[in-house]
């Protein structure tokens, strides 16, 4: 992957797809001045080598109350999990992202409540997968969380002459209450999480319903922000060496000041993941070289060292792609399987009435 070199046309197309993953072929042909067959060949190249389309379910709509980030020093047991398929499958039911390096690991996941999260975390510690002494668990409750960017790579754009399009749905919204999803809607969401490129015909065939109904339900789910479509780039192909992970603590009563500083950080640095609440902030920045890590660290120290920032630096580490193993990466289908409403196997009925929602 890292040996592939992008030309200007490919870079422009990548920037357009990152800034707006829902662009159809007709619009892209106009933007790039290409014919349909030329665009098909271009898409085949960049989606096989650089981009991955991912469907991100809006976990807040599905009744998960918590998002959590766990990080620390990996144990021998965790390092061995990189070669254990059963353990990988277990991680995919608890984490959407789990990055493992020789001296550090980061995991991101969702939980329905505190009890379920702490029970699973204790089991991982008891089994020796995590170490209670060298692992830190940061919990973000839905009612307090702010997503400044959730695996949104638009901050990395600007390398070519393409003008990124405005993508309005680049932030996860937190709903009031939960959606009551019909079986067909759950089937559509799960199918898209497994295979974002799944056509309406494929989903209709596996769900035992009509293409027209799937198309209508799919459009409705997307309009209601039940899921988001992302184009995730291979950062190594784009010239990045890895990413830096930052965890910050917010002083009591200073969340507004901290939020102002965090937004400034996201504007200045290539941040692709950033979540915060009243007590903590976590973000990840793409880095090109180790020198850039130190430059970013100095710049961030300068930004947050003032008395009016309301934050204290907790920790920073870098993870290089040459050392990192991704046990889970953008895997949202696995965690959906743990949701009690996602029970599969039944033949879905062709209902015509809209679902009741609360």
C-alpha positions in Angstrom: 0.0 0.0 0.0 2.6 2.5 1.0 4.4 2.1 -2.3 1.5 3.4 -4.3 1.9 7.0 -5.6 -1.2 9.1 -6.3 -1.4 11.3 -9.3 -3.2 14.7 -9.2 -6.5 13.4 -10.6 -6.6 10.6 -8.1 -5.9 13.0 -5.2 -8.7 15.3 -6.3 -11.1 12.4 -6.5 -10.1 11.2 -3.0 -10.6 14.7 -1.6 -14.1 14.9 -3.1 -15.1 11.5 -1.8 -13.7 12.3 1.7 -15.5 15.6 1.9 -18.7 14.1 0.6 -18.9 10.3 0.4 -22.4 10.4 -1.1 -21.4 12.1 -4.3 -23.0 10.2 -7.3 -21.2 9.4 -10.5 -22.9 12.1 -12.5 -21.7 14.9 -10.2 -18.2 13.4 -10.0 -18.0 13.3 -13.8 -18.7 17.0 -13.9 -16.3 17.8 -11.1 -13.4 15.9 -12.7 -14.3 16.4 -16.3 -14.4 12.7 -17.0 -16.6 10.3 -18.9 -18.5 7.5 -17.1 -16.2 4.7 -18.1 -13.1 6.8 -17.1 -14.7 7.5 -13.7 -15.4 3.8 -13.2 -11.8 2.9 -13.8 -10.6 5.7 -11.5 -13.0 4.6 -8.7 -11.8 1.0 -9.0 -8.2 2.1 -8.5 -8.8 4.4 -5.5 -11.3 2.3 -3.7 -9.1 -0.8 -4.0 -5.9 1.0 -3.0 -6.6 4.1 -0.9 -10.3 4.5 0.2 -12.6 2.4 2.2 -16.3 3.2 2.5 -17.6 2.6 6.0 -21.2 2.9 7.4 -21.1 4.2 11.0 -24.4 3.5 12.9 -25.4 6.4 15.2 -25.0 4.5 18.4 -26.9 7.1 20.4 -30.0 6.2 18.4 -29.6 2.5 19.2 -29.8 2.8 22.9 -26.0 2.6 23.8 -25.6 5.0 26.6 -21.8 5.2 26.7 -18.8 5.6 24.5 -15.4 4.6 25.9 -11.7 4.9 25.1 -9.3 2.5 26.8 -5.5 3.0 26.4 -2.3 1.9 28.1 0.6 -0.6 28.0 -0.3 -3.9 26.4 0.1 -7.1 28.3 1.7 -10.3 26.8 -1.8 -11.7 26.6 -3.0 -8.8 24.6 0.0 -9.0 22.2 -0.7 -12.7 21.7 -4.3 -11.9 20.7 -3.1 -10.5 17.4 -2.7 -14.1 16.3 -5.8 -15.5 18.0 -8.9 -15.5 15.8 -11.2 -16.3 18.7 -10.0 -13.3 20.7 -10.2 -11.1 17.7 -13.8 -12.0 17.3 -14.4 -11.2 20.9 -12.8 -7.8 20.5 -15.0 -7.1 17.5 -18.0 -7.4 19.8 -16.6 -4.8 22.2 -14.5 -2.4 20.1 -15.0 -0.7 16.8 -11.3 0.2 16.8 -8.4 -1.5 18.6 -4.8 -0.5 17.7 -2.0 -2.4 19.1 1.7 -1.4 19.2 4.6 -2.9 21.2 4.5 -0.2 23.9 0.9 1.1 23.7 -2.6 0.3 22.7 -5.9 2.2 22.0 -9.4 0.8 22.0 -12.7 2.6 21.1 -16.0 1.1 21.8 -19.6 1.5 22.9 -21.7 0.1 25.8 -25.4 0.0 26.7 -24.7 1.0 30.3 -22.1 1.3 33.0 -22.8 -2.1 34.4 -22.2 -3.9 31.1 -19.1 -1.9 30.4 -17.5 -2.4 33.8 -18.4 -6.1 33.8 -16.6 -6.7 30.5 -13.7 -4.5 31.5 -13.2 -6.4 34.7 -13.3 -9.7 32.8 -10.6 -8.5 30.4 -8.5 -7.5 33.4 -9.1 -10.8 35.3 -8.2 -12.8 32.2 -4.9 -10.9 31.9 -5.8 -9.3 28.6 -5.7 -5.8 30.2 -3.7 -4.8 33.2 -5.6 -2.7 35.8 -2.4 -0.9 36.8 -1.3 0.1 33.3 -4.7 0.6 31.6 -6.8 3.7 31.6 -10.6 3.7 30.9 -12.2 7.0 29.8 -16.0 6.9 29.7 -18.1 9.4 27.8 -21.8 9.4 28.6 -24.2 10.3 25.8 -25.8 13.2 27.6 -22.5 14.9 28.1 -20.5 14.0 25.0 -19.5 16.3 22.2 -18.2 14.9 18.9 -16.0 17.4 17.2 -15.0 14.9 14.6 -15.7 11.2 14.5 -13.3 9.6 12.0 -13.8 12.5 9.8 -10.7 13.1 7.6 -11.7 16.4 6.0 -9.0 18.1 8.0 -6.4 16.2 6.0 -7.6 17.8 2.7 -5.9 20.5 0.8 -3.0 18.7 -0.8 -4.3 19.3 -4.3 -6.2 22.0 -6.1 -9.6 20.4 -5.4 -12.0 22.5 -3.5 -13.6 20.2 -0.9 -17.3 20.2 -0.9 -19.2 21.1 2.3 -20.3 17.9 4.1 -23.0 18.8 6.6 -23.2 15.4 8.3 -19.6 15.2 9.5 -20.6 15.3 13.2 -22.5 12.6 15.1 -25.8 14.0 16.5 -27.1 13.0 19.9 -30.9 12.4 19.7 -33.5 12.9 22.4 -34.7 9.3 23.0 -34.2 6.2 20.9 -35.6 5.1 17.6 -37.8 2.0 17.5 -36.4 0.3 14.4 -38.4 -2.3 12.5 -36.9 -5.6 11.7 -36.3 -4.5 8.1 -34.6 -1.3 9.2 -32.3 -3.3 11.5 -31.5 -5.7 8.6 -30.6 -2.7 6.4 -28.4 -1.2 9.0 -26.6 -4.4 9.7 -26.1 -5.2 6.0 -24.7 -1.8 5.4 -22.3 -2.1 8.4 -21.1 -5.4 7.0 -20.9 -4.1 3.4 -21.4 -0.4 2.8 -21.5 -1.0 -1.0 -24.4 -3.4 -0.7 -27.1 -2.6 -3.2 -30.8 -2.3 -2.5 -31.3 -5.5 -4.5 -28.8 -7.5 -2.4 -30.4 -6.3 0.8 -33.9 -7.0 -0.5 -32.9 -10.5 -1.6 -31.4 -11.5 1.8 -34.3 -9.8 3.7 -37.1 -11.3 1.7 -38.7 -8.0 0.7 -38.9 -5.6 -2.3 -36.2 -3.4 -3.7 -38.5 -0.4 -3.6 -39.2 -0.8 0.1 -35.5 -1.2 0.9 -34.7 1.9 -1.1 -37.3 4.0 0.8 -36.3 2.7 4.2 -32.6 3.2 3.5 -33.1 6.8 2.4 -35.3 7.4 5.5 -32.7 6.0 7.9 -30.0 8.2 6.4 -32.1 11.3 6.5 -32.8 10.7 10.2 -29.1 10.3 10.9 -29.4 6.7 12.0 -26.2 6.0 10.1 -23.4 7.9 8.5 -21.3 7.1 5.4 -17.6 7.8 5.6 -14.7 7.5 3.2 -11.8 6.3 5.2 -8.4 6.9 3.5 -5.3 4.7 3.9 -3.2 7.4 5.7 0.0 5.6 4.7 -0.7 6.0 1.0 -1.4 9.7 1.6 2.1 10.0 3.0 1.5 9.8 6.7 3.7 7.8 9.0 1.2 7.2 11.8 -1.0 9.1 14.2 -0.6 10.8 17.6 -3.0 10.1 20.5 -3.7 12.8 23.1 -5.8 12.4 26.2 -6.6 15.6 28.2 -8.2 16.3 31.5 -10.6 19.2 31.8 -10.6 21.2 35.0 -13.8 21.3 37.0 -16.2 24.0 35.7 -14.0 24.9 32.8 -15.6 22.9 30.0 -16.5 26.0 27.9 -13.0 27.3 28.0 -11.6 23.8 27.1 -14.1 23.4 24.3 -12.9 26.7 22.7 -9.3 25.5 22.8 -10.2 22.0 21.5 -11.9 23.6 18.5 -8.8 25.6 17.9 -6.7 22.5 18.0 -9.0 20.8 15.5 -8.8 23.8 13.1 -5.0 23.9 13.2 -4.0 20.2 13.3 -5.0 17.2 11.1 -7.4 15.8 13.7 -9.6 13.0 12.5 -11.0 11.8 15.8 -12.0 14.1 18.7 -14.5 13.5 21.5 -14.9 15.4 24.8 -17.2 15.9 27.8 -17.1 18.0 30.9 -14.1 16.0 32.3 -12.0 14.6 29.4 -11.0 15.1 25.8 -9.4 12.6 23.5 -8.2 13.2 20.0 -6.0 11.7 17.3 -3.9 13.6 14.8 -2.3 12.2 11.6 1.5 12.7 11.5 4.0 12.5 8.6 7.3 12.3 10.5 8.5 11.9 14.1 9.7 15.5 13.9 6.1 16.5 13.2 5.0 14.7 16.4 7.4 16.9 18.5 6.3 20.0 16.6 2.6 19.2 17.3 3.4 18.4 20.9 5.1 21.8 21.4 2.3 23.6 19.6 -0.3 21.8 21.7 1.6 22.5 24.9 1.6 26.2 23.9 -2.1 26.2 23.2 -3.2 24.5 26.4 -0.5 25.8 28.8 -2.3 29.2 29.4 -4.2 29.7 32.6 -7.5 30.3 30.7 -7.6 27.0 28.8 -9.2 24.9 31.6 -7.2 21.8 30.6 -4.2 19.9 31.8 -2.3 17.5 29.6 -2.7 13.9 30.6 -0.6 12.0 28.1 0.6 11.9 24.5 2.0 9.0 22.4 2.6 8.3 18.8 1.7 5.1 16.9 3.6 4.4 13.7 2.0 2.3 11.0 5.1 0.2 10.7 4.6 -1.0 14.2 0.8 -0.9 14.6 -1.5 -3.9 14.3 -5.2 -3.2 14.0 -7.2 -5.9 15.8 -10.3 -3.9 14.9 -10.6 -1.0 12.5 -13.9 0.6 11.5 -15.7 -2.7 12.4 -19.3 -1.6 13.3 -21.0 -4.8 12.3 -19.4 -6.8 15.1 -20.7 -4.5 17.8 -24.2 -4.4 16.3 -24.4 -8.2 16.9 -24.3 -7.5 20.7 -27.4 -5.3 20.4 -30.5 -7.2 21.8 -32.7 -5.9 19.0 -30.5 -7.2 16.2 -31.8 -10.7 16.0 -31.4 -12.2 12.6 -32.8 -15.2 10.8 -36.4 -14.2 10.5 -38.0 -13.6 7.2 -38.8 -9.9 7.0 -42.3 -8.9 6.0 -43.1 -6.2 3.5 -44.8 -3.7 5.6 -46.2 -0.5 4.2 -46.9 1.5 7.3 -44.2 3.8 8.7 -42.7 2.7 12.0 -43.8 4.4 15.2 -40.9 6.4 16.7 -40.4 7.9 20.0 
